Amino acid sequence: SLKLVVARMPFTQLAGASAAAKALAPTACTTIEEVGSTGVGALTLGFLALAVSTVVMVAKAASADAERRKYYFVNTFICGVATFSYFAMLSGQGWTAIAGCRQFFYARYIDWMITTALLILDLGLVAGQDFVTIAAVIGADILMITAGYMGAVSVVTTVKWFWFLFGMAMFLPVIYSLARTFRETVITRKDPEMIELYGKIAWLTIIMWSFYPVVWLFSEGFASFSVSFEVVAYTILDIISKVVFSFMIVSSHDSLGSSSAPAVQSREYV
């Protein structure tokens, strides 16, 4: 009988663990809080703004020289990937229900995983930063987005907030790099126009990105914002941080080709 009891213990423990997992799992939703007409309008606006911007960036890349084309190529994929994401959300795709029976657009996180990395690459190119440092900052950025996604889909509250803290721990070095490391590099180029351009797009990025965790806190975090308000807030931030960012680079078209000028001059006079 002792052997029988010992043999049954692992199965008893397994059953207990299974019961605990079921207790933590979200209950089936009879109704889901979905995006309303205001949110749909915001998604439509976001899709159109990003789609038009993508076309403009493609046109600019086609007519630009090699030095300037790299910026427009990056901008094309920033706006293009975001366009796909907004089309998916607008079409009723790329979402699932999370704890609290709330509509959650995971398509947005796929978008951010790619576009924020490209935004950092763009900033690094303008600053003249080395690619190892750019890659390191992008790595921290990807971990930040991953943590945000994991926190959003977490069922256990404690786990959710641990993921949020992990994300913020990655957010700080990203912001520091944009505000300090990249800026110090662009200053060494001694090109006033590129220094001014970097200052504008870097601070635009830093300010806009600082609002994303705030929206997350009251949307995926506390669920205080309605889904529609969440969508509107994220759309505004996305348009400014991607579309406005891209056109600020376009407006500095003449400055973008100046990075190679000093090197050419130095070779001519040696």
Disulfide bonds with the S-S distance in Angstrom:
Cys29-Cys101 2.18
